[in-house]
């Protein structure tokens, strides 16, 4: 298992993990969330983060993870826990 770091608040407190099973459409979909198949919630700020960012897959560093979160996912994050 990778180490969870929330790109929103910096917390290491991983919440629930959600694995999705959905049909992936062609490249014409502009929603970056459409290809996210695994999500992790942050226990502290309640953000729902794509697992590849929260766990920094493929040797992603935390700065890159924060930039990708802010530029692609945060602005369209309708998946916040309340």
LINURWO-V360589 format. One line per field, one symbol per residue. phi: phi as a letter, one per 30 degrees, with the letter a starting at -180 (. if undefined). psi: psi as a letter, one per 40 degrees, with the letter a starting at -180 (. if undefined). burial: 1 if it has 24 or more other C-alpha atoms within 12 Angstrom, else 0. A space follows every 10 residues. Layout:
# LINURWO-V360589
phi=???
psi=???
burial=???
This chain:
# LINURWO-V360589
phi=.dcdbdddci dccdcdcbcc bbdcdddddd ddddcdcbbb ccddcidcce edddchdhid dddddddded dccddcdccd dc
psi=iihhhhedee ieghbihhhi hihhaaeehe hdedehehih ihddeeihhh ddddegiffh iddddddddd dddddfgeei i.
burial=0001111111 0001100000 0000000000 0111110011 1110011111 1111110000 0100110110 0011001000 00
